[in-house]
Amino acid sequence: MGYNFASYGPVQLRIDRDKEYPLYPDGDTAWTQSLRTDQEIVDAFATSSRMVVQGRSSAGIDVIDTYGLSGFSEALDMIDRACSV
């Protein structure tokens, strides 16, 4: 992410406007609580146009990062083919 998350605060992942997932901070990354949620997120990425990650940096600054998901499905297909999945 380019910064460390505050260790005490939640991180929220929003995909388009209708899907939200709580994430758990660990340094400059944030994780889901289960593999099932990981798969739900990957499936949502494949059919969505953007995601927003919202959290608090270790410096106490509220941060919102927005990412486009254009091309995600194609990239995932290429990865799956390359890894024989």
Buried (B, 14 or more C-beta within 10 A) or exposed (E): BEBBBBEEBBBBBBBEEEBEBEBEBEEEEBEBEEEEBEEBBEEBBBEBEBBBBBBBBBEEEEBEEEEEBEEBEEEBEEEEEEEEE
